[in-house]
Amino acid sequence: MESGTSQVVVAFRGEGSGAEELTWAQRDVWDLMRRTGRTMNIGGTVRAAEGETVERVAALLRFVMSRHQALRTRLHPVDGGAPRQVVSESGETALEIVDVAPGEDPDTVAEALRVRYQTTMFDPAGEWPVRMAVVRSGGTLTHVVVMYYHVVVDGFGIDAVVRDLAHLDPATGRQTAAVEGVQPLELARQQRTPAALRQSEKSLRYWERQLGRIPPRPAPAPAGTHDPGEPRFWEVVSVSPAMALATRTIAARTGVASGPILLAAYAVALARATGSGTAVVQVVVSNRFRPGFAEAVGNLRQFGICVIDCVLDMAWGSFDEVVARAWGAAIGAYKHGYYDTAAHQELIARVGRDLADDVDLSCYLNDRRKETRDEGTGPAPAEDEVRAALPLTTRHWGVKEDTYDGTFYLHVEDVPDAIGYTLWGDTHRFALATIEQCARDMETVVVEAALKRAEVAG
């Protein structure tokens, strides 16, 4: 017997409506989705609270849809160009209810629902950008599944939605405070102002200077060994307690946070994989540090560029020096990660014509940690503690995809007492052994540096 589904219609009404062009970040994700064919839906599954009811989850859905313009946004096509965002004042959506059949596992049903939501494209013109469902077993809610359309909200925007639930009165369903943060229609208008355009121009001048620092590769990059019967992009999943301890050692020694240390390790690993002494990494910039952006429910993430010299030998110095360069590169990337996407694309096309054919700008880093980002602080662990943790490292091949965003894409995840990271590699460009070695090298270089064996071959 299969699970059954039903729906509850949820009506909503909020403040603000109208139409505007896409914001810079919205345009960036829209173009990326069109280029790769990926859904890029973001969200997940949580276990339902004890005693949770369909009515309360429906009230929560009504609250978030009513409260946030981004979640009442649909995209209307424009002939020959990017779509326009259209915010509606009111509408109706549906809360899906999945009843688990006798003998079925609620966890399995919830996971299948999450996968369906994540892998099914949103209809940007006809569908609201939130999918929500509950899983019910024997009359008891076991899970809540939520998925968002990434064009209109990013991961930090989802965090803002969660924090904003504190302003829902559970007894009445009313809002207890005004909405914080810039709204998408207002942001689109702001980005046409002279101040915003000056910021964009400043950022793009920085990008152009950094692109001018990229040397041609001394030798062709290793060839891939793609099997046409397999998906093109493969993921290596690594969890390293030793790397977390080693990062603490380096942080204590250098005074640099864990983020730039991991960026430096990634840069060295990329340099080894590509045969170049300079790594080029685009890092995800949240832009939440800008005025009015911290609590905004919307999409503000763009990319910043880091060009890092990272040969490790006696002439270049130790890994600590690469960490210092990575720290400076990251500061520049975050400061200049806010710009007009269309103008940025024109710059890349223009400058790209002058770069060597083998220069690759499609290596990315997304540090998604929220809970463990600051675990690198505190006293340095003993060297024996780092060594003892090395056998605890786990590494395996994960998901395979037909399409992804770049040659290498590193995601750093929240994992207690460890550094958890997934590295996507393009098998058209690199052999599987090279992709796996790149993931291994990240751990190796950090651990060696922590154990004071920093002068290693680049």
N, C-alpha and C positions, 0 to 999 in steps of 0.2 A: 504494500500500500504506500503510495507516494504522498508527500506533504501537500497540503491544500493551501491556497492563498485567497485572501479577501482584501478589501480596502476600506479605509475610513476617509471620507472627503473632509479636508481641512480648509476652511475659508480663512483668509487673512486680509488685513488692511493696515497700511502704514503711511508715514509721512514722506512726501517727496515723490515726484514722477517726472519723466521727461526723456529726452533723447540727446545723446552726445556722441562724439567720436570716441574711439577706444583710448584708454590711457596708455602710457608708454609700456607698462608691464603687461597689461591685457594684450596689447598688440604683439609683444614679444612671445607670449605663450600661444596666441592664435597662429602666428607664423610658424612656430616650432611644431605645432600639431599638424598643420597642413604639410610641412616639409617631411615629417617622419611618419605620419599616419598613426601615431600613438594616441590613445585616449587621454592619457595623463590625468585621469580622474584621481582625486585624493580623498582619503577618508579611512574608515576602518570599522571595527566591531568592538563593542564593550559589553560586558555582562550586565544584565538588567539588575537594578537595585531590588533588594528583597521587598516584596509587596508592590512592585511597580505595576501600573495598569496601562491599558491601551489609551484610556482617556487622558492620563497624565502625559504620556508621550505625545499624543496628538496636541495637547495644550502647549507643550514645549516646541513642537514644530510650528504651531501657529505663532508663538512668541518670536522665534528667530526670523521667520519669514516676514512678519509685520515690522520688526524692529530694524532690519538691515536692508538698505537699498540694494546692496550687492546680491542678496539672495532673492531679490525680486527683479533681477536683470535678465533679459534675453537679448540676443544679437540678431539684428535685422540686416540682411545682405544689402550690399551696395554694388551696383554694376561697376566692374573694373577696379574695385578697391577693397579695403578692409571693411568689415561690417560696422554698424553703429550699435552702441549699447542703448537699450531702451528699458527704462525702469518704470514698472507699473505700480500704481497706488494700491491696487487690490487684486485679488484673484483667488483661485482654488487650486490646491494640490492634493495629493493622496498619501496617506500613511499605509504602507503595505503590511499585511499581517500574514505570516507564514506559520501555519499549524503543523507541527511535527507529527508524522504518522507514528502509530505504536511500533516500538522496536527500533525506530530511527534515533540516531545520536544528535541532540540539539547542536553540539559543537560543529559537527559535520555539516548540518543543514545551514548554520550561520555562515560557515566558511564558504560554502557553495554560493550563498546569496551575496556575500561580499565580493567574490570573484566575478559573479555575473554583473554586479553594479560597476565594478572597476573596469571590466573589459568591454562593456557596452558603451558605445559612443553616445554622448548627450546630443539631442537635437537642439542646437543653440537657439533656433528661432521659435521652436514650438514647445520646449520643455523648460520648466523652472530648474535652476542650477543646483538643486538639492534633491537627493533621493534618500528617503528614510524608511526603515522597516523595523518591525519587531518579530522575533521568533518566539512562538508560544508552544509549550509542551505540557499536555495534560491540564490546560487552563492556566498555567503559570508562565509569565514572560521570562525568558532565559537570556535573550540577547537583544541589543539594539544595534542596527547596522546603518551607517550614514555615509554617503558619498557626495562629493562636491565637484562641480565643473571648474577645472583649474584656471580657466581664463578669467573668472571673476573673483576667485579667492585663492590665496596661497596658504601654506602651512601655518604661518604666523597669524594669518587672518582667521583660520579655524581656531587657533588658541584664543584669539580675542572673542570669538563667539562663545567659547566655553566659559571664559571669565565673565562674560556679560550675563550669563545665566543667573548670576547672583542678583540681578536686577529684575528677576521674575518673582512676583508674589505668588507662591504656590496655591494659596487659598482662593485668590480672586482671578489669577491669570493676568493681572495688570502689571505695567511697567513701573518700577519704583525710582528710576533715575533717567536723566536725559542720555541720549546716545553719544558716546565719545568717539573721537577720531574723524578724519576726513571721509566724506562720502564719495562714491565713484563719480557722480555727475560733477560735483564740486571740484574734484581732483582733475578731471578732464579739462575743465575751464582754467584751473590754476596753471596747468602745463602749457597753456598758450600765452601766459603773461611774460613780460620782458624778463622778470627775475628768474623764472623757471628756464627760459630759453638761454639765459646767460649761464646758468648752472649746467645745462646740457652742453653748451659750446665748450665750457671749461673741461667737462668730463671727456668730451671727444678729443680735445687737444691732448689730454693726458694719454688717452688710448693711442693716439697717433704717435706720440713720443715713445711709448712702450713698444709698439709694433716695430718702430725703427731700430730697436735694440736687438731684434731677433737675428742671430747669424744664420747663414745657410748650414744645413747639416753637413758634417764632414764625409758622410758615407750614406748610401741609401738605407732607409729603415728596413729591418728584417721583413721578409715576405710572410704573408699569412698562409695558413694551410686549411682553408675553409673547405668543408665537405658540403657539396651542394644539396645533400640530403638532410642537412642539419640547419637549424636557425643560425643566422649570421652572428648575433651578439650573445656572448656567454658571460655569466656572472660567477665570480669567486667570492665566497662568503668566509670571512675570517673573524675569529674572536680570540684576543690575545691579552690575558692577564699580565704577562710579562711586559708587554708594550705599555700598558697603563702605568705599571710601576716605573719603567724606564722613563716615561714621559714626565713623571713626577720628579725624578732625579734631574733631568735636564731643565725642567722649569725652575727647580730650586737653585740650580747653578747659574742659569742665565737670566732669571727674572721674567721670562717670556711665558705667556699662557700656552695651554695645550694646543689650541687651534693652529697658531703659526708653526709649532713643532711638527704637527701632523702634516701641514702643508709642505714643510721642508722635506720631510720623509717621502712624501708623494713626489715632490720635484726630483729628488735624487733617484727614486725608483723609475720615474719616467725617463730621466736622462740615461740611465743604464739600458732601458728597453729600446730607446730610439738611437742610441749612439751619439747623442748631442750633449755638450756640456751645459746647455741652457735649456731649462724647462719652461714651457708656456702653459699656464693653467688659468682657466676662467673659473672664478669662484662665485657661488651664489651669494648675492648681497640682499639682505632682507629689507634695507632702507628704513627699518622701524625706529632708528635713532633720529630720524628727521622730525622736525616739529609737526605735531598733529597726526603722526603716523603710528605711534605705538599701539593704540587701541583700535585702529581702523580695521573694519571687516571688509576686506577687499584683497586685491592682488597688487603688491608693491615690489615683488622680487625681480631683480635684474641681475646682470652679470658684471663683475669687475675682472680686470686682467692683471695677472701676475707674471712677470718675466724674471726668472730667478737663475742666476749663475750658481751651479751646484756641483762642480767637480770636486771630489774629496781626495786631495793629495797634499803633499807637503808644500807645494807652491800655492795652493788655494787655501789651505788651512783646514780647520776642523769642522765637524758638523755644526758646532755652536755658531760658527760664522755663517753657515747656510741658514740656520735658524734666524739669525739677525737679519739676513737679507730677506727671508720669507716674511718676517714680521713687518719690515718696511714695505715690502710689496703688498702685503695684505692691507695695511693702513691706506696705501694709495688706492688700492682696488675698491675698498669700502667707500672712501671719500668720493670716488669718481664712478660709482656704480648707479648713477641716476641720470638718465639721458633720453632724448627723443629716439625711439627705436628706429624709425624710418631713416633719420639722419645717420644713426649708427650703422645701419645696413649699407648705406651709401659709402660710408668711410671704409668699412671692411672690404667692399667690392673694389674701391679705388686703390687702397693700399695693398690689397691682396694681389693686384696685378704686378706690383713691384717686388713682391716676396718670391723667394725661390719656390719652385713647384713642390718641394718636399717639406716645406714648413707647414706644420699642422697646428691649427688654432682650436681644434675640437677636443681638447682634454679638459675635463671639468671636475670640480670638487664642490660637494654639497655637504656641509657639516650640519647635520640635522639634530645634533644633541641639544637637549634642553635641561635634563636632570643631571647629567654627568659632565657637562662642559667644564666645570670648575673643579673637578676632582683632582686635577694636577697640582693644586695648591697644597701647602703643608710641607713637613719635613721630608727629606729624601729617604727612600727605603735603603736598606743595606744591600750591597752588591749580591750577597748570597741569596737574598730574598728574590731579586730579579732572576738570578740563574735558576732558582728552584721553581719559578713559575713558568719557565720556557716549555717544559713538557705538557703544560696544560693548554697550549694553543690548539685550537681546532680550525680546520680549513677544509672546505669542500666546494665542489661545483654546485651552483644553485640553478636559478631560472635561466632559460634560453629564450631569446626574442628574435623575431625576424627583422625588427627595426628598433633602433635606439638613437640617442642624441649625438654621440661622438665616438672618437677612436677609443678613448678611455674615459670612464666616468666613475668617480669615487664618491660613495655615500658613507658618511660616518654616523653611526647610530648610537642611541642610548643603550648601554649594556652595563649593569652594575659591576664594579671592580674589574673592568676590562675595557680595552678598546675594541669595539665592534665595527667592522667596515666591510662594505661590499664593493667590489671593483668589477665594472662592466668593461669588456674588451671586444674589439672588432676583429673577428677572425679573418676578415678579408685583408686586414693590414698586418696582423701579428699571429704567430703560431700560438696554440694553446699553452705550450710550455712557457713562452715569453709572458703571456698574460698572467699565468700562475706565479711565475718568478717575480713579476712586478709586485704582486700582492705580498710575496714573501720578503722581498727587499725592503718594503716599508717597515716591517717588524725588525729585520736584521739591522738596519742602519740606526734605528732608535736604540735598540738594546746595546749594540756595540758602542754607541756614543755614551750611553749611561754607564757602561763598564769601562769607560776611559780608553776605548780602542777607537778613537774618532778618526785617526789618520789612516783611512782605509782607501783602497783603490776605487776610483770613480767609475 
